[in-house]
Amino acid sequence: MSSSDLHNDNGHNDNGHNGRAGVRRRGLLTLALLAPAVLATAACGFQPMYGTVGANSIGAAELQQVDIGLIPDRYGQKLRNHLIDRFYADGRPAAPLYRLQTTLTASEQKLSLQKDATATRAQLVVNAPYQLIDAATGKILFQANARSFISYNVLEQQYGALATVENAYDRAILEISNEITTRVAAELGRKS
């Protein structure tokens, strides 16, 4: 449609000036429809998990009350360190109310095979089942499983291949730590 095809209500050509007014009206209508939704979300108690509301964020005080148990192996220690960084903004708890138990397993799967049966692509699957336990009673309050799937290229050079696999593990552990933090914070936020 060309601008000469646009006509106002009187049947006269207005060279698209009315089209800009229509866009403005649609923008105002969209704003008018979205404003109540935004206000309703704010009124229902919605708060960002990682953002702050005043001086406190949802679940932050509760996360400070969780003791993070030891996780075996090198990658388990990396996961534990990520969790410690996320859970303890003001230092570790003196008398934790909860205990987080986690294990970590990983497997690598070859995805893309060449004619000589060598892989050019692989996928790392990292699985971390975890439990949130009441420290006083030993009762399991919440249990779930965090899982990460990371694909990477299989390189021929030894150093490059090792660095690529290490990077895949680091990305998987970061994803898992984010998921565990989010779900535990949400669970503790529900309890408080």
C-alpha atoms as one frame of an Amber mdcrd trajectory, in Angstrom:
protein
   0.000   0.000   0.000   1.469   3.356  -0.927   0.912   6.667   0.859  -1.340
   7.749  -2.017  -3.694   4.902  -1.078  -4.275   6.353   2.388  -7.409   8.448
   2.703  -8.960  10.194   5.653 -12.632   9.967   6.536 -13.520  12.643   3.934
 -12.044  10.544   1.136  -9.072  12.906   0.689  -5.471  11.865   0.491  -3.541
  12.970   3.595  -0.098  11.568   2.592   0.171   9.296   5.635  -0.275  11.920
   8.364  -3.321  10.074   9.691  -1.275   6.841   9.734   1.118   8.327  12.310
  -1.803   9.355  14.486  -3.117   5.793  14.293   0.237   4.439  15.451   0.195
   6.899  18.367  -3.339   5.846  19.281  -2.358   2.175  19.199   0.644   2.910
  21.432  -1.538   4.751  23.926  -4.098   1.950  23.840  -1.368  -0.625  24.512
  -0.074   1.475  27.396  -3.591   1.817  28.786  -4.046  -1.957  28.670  -0.650
  -2.782  30.193  -0.774  -0.259  33.047  -3.462  -2.125  35.053  -1.551  -5.400
  34.614   1.648  -3.846  35.946  -0.198  -2.273  38.871  -1.985  -5.535  39.657
   1.333  -7.390  39.680   2.801  -4.860  42.102  -0.291  -5.020  44.321  -0.309
  -8.821  44.583   3.003  -8.892  46.425   5.196  -9.856  43.468   8.835  -9.143
  44.280  11.975  -9.930  42.312  13.957 -12.895  43.640  17.405 -11.392  43.078
  16.548  -7.702  43.100  16.150  -5.786  46.278  13.103  -4.314  47.897  14.388
  -1.714  50.284  17.373  -3.245  52.027  16.256  -6.860  51.760  15.577  -9.376
  49.001  13.216 -12.333  49.021  14.781 -15.407  50.528  18.117 -13.704  51.319
  17.646 -13.843  55.087  16.425 -17.429  54.865  19.312 -18.479  52.602  21.694
 -17.140  55.256  20.269 -19.817  57.596  21.245 -22.773  55.379  24.373 -24.818
  56.037  25.757 -26.141  52.752  27.151 -29.643  53.198  30.367 -30.873  51.636
  30.086 -32.124  48.061  32.715 -34.722  47.066  35.232 -34.307  44.237  36.691
 -31.254  42.566  33.566 -30.234  40.639  31.480 -30.762  43.756  33.691 -28.286
  45.575  33.244 -25.792  42.721  29.469 -26.177  43.045  29.679 -25.718  46.813
  31.760 -22.558  46.376  29.172 -21.111  43.960  26.403 -21.913  46.442  28.337
 -20.328  49.321  28.793 -17.160  47.250  25.045 -17.006  46.562  23.710 -18.026
  49.979  25.960 -16.055  52.330  25.978 -12.326  51.695  26.927 -11.507  55.309
  28.977 -14.528  56.351  28.142 -18.092  57.268  25.461 -18.858  59.845  26.527
 -19.561  63.443  23.474 -21.731  64.170  21.868 -22.722  60.837  18.216 -23.700
  60.778  18.539 -25.775  57.600  21.066 -28.050  55.917  21.504 -28.494  52.165
  22.787 -31.905  51.048  23.860 -32.245  47.422  25.637 -34.789  45.275  26.984
 -34.328  41.788  27.304 -36.798  38.907  28.326 -36.181  35.327  28.406 -38.095
  32.081  29.575 -37.236  28.594  27.762 -38.357  25.453  29.160 -38.237  21.928
  26.681 -36.562  19.586  28.155 -36.125  16.129  30.255 -38.969  14.747  32.391
 -38.975  11.625  32.897 -41.968   9.310  35.942 -43.077  11.305  33.799 -43.090
  14.523  35.468 -40.027  16.026  33.181 -37.484  17.611  33.131 -33.816  16.632
  30.451 -32.799  19.126  29.637 -33.979  22.641  27.160 -33.251  25.393  27.901
 -33.049  29.085  25.046 -34.049  31.384  25.499 -32.944  34.998  22.966 -34.111
  37.565  22.704 -32.743  41.121  19.999 -34.193  43.385  19.651 -32.131  46.563
  17.676 -32.020  49.801  16.832 -29.193  52.169  16.771 -30.623  55.690  15.526
 -29.121  58.947  18.681 -28.948  61.101  16.779 -29.480  64.378  14.621 -32.466
  63.427  16.468 -33.989  60.459  13.216 -33.933  58.469  13.507 -33.449  54.703
  11.623 -30.248  53.890  12.241 -30.163  50.163  14.062 -32.287  47.615  14.627
 -31.808  43.925  17.054 -32.501  41.140  19.016 -29.869  39.207  20.258 -30.936
  35.807  22.298 -29.231  33.129  22.943 -30.204  29.508  25.948 -28.497  27.912
  27.052 -29.217  24.331  30.591 -28.551  23.169  32.917 -29.202  20.242  35.405
 -32.050  20.521  38.790 -30.680  19.488  41.799 -32.601  18.218  44.447 -30.555
  20.050  45.000 -31.917  23.552  45.103 -28.586  25.403  42.117 -27.203  23.481
  40.131 -30.375  24.135  40.843 -30.217  27.883  39.992 -26.514  28.053  36.713
 -27.073  26.196  35.631 -29.857  28.557  36.633 -27.800  31.610  34.612 -24.860
  30.284  31.589 -27.126  29.761  31.814 -28.335  33.380  32.130 -24.754  34.653
  29.044 -23.649  32.701  27.039 -26.654  33.903  27.991 -26.076  37.540  27.082
 -22.395  37.273  23.646 -23.280  35.842  23.054 -25.847  38.580  24.074 -23.433
  41.355  21.678 -20.810  39.979  18.823 -23.327  39.822  19.441 -24.648  43.342
  19.665 -21.122  44.758  16.438 -20.050  43.072  14.441 -23.105  44.107  15.691
 -23.184  47.702  15.041 -19.435  48.094  11.521 -19.877  46.714  10.845 -22.788
  49.050  12.144 -20.921  52.094  10.227 -17.807  51.039   7.021 -19.867  51.056
   7.722 -21.090  54.568   8.308 -17.645  56.047
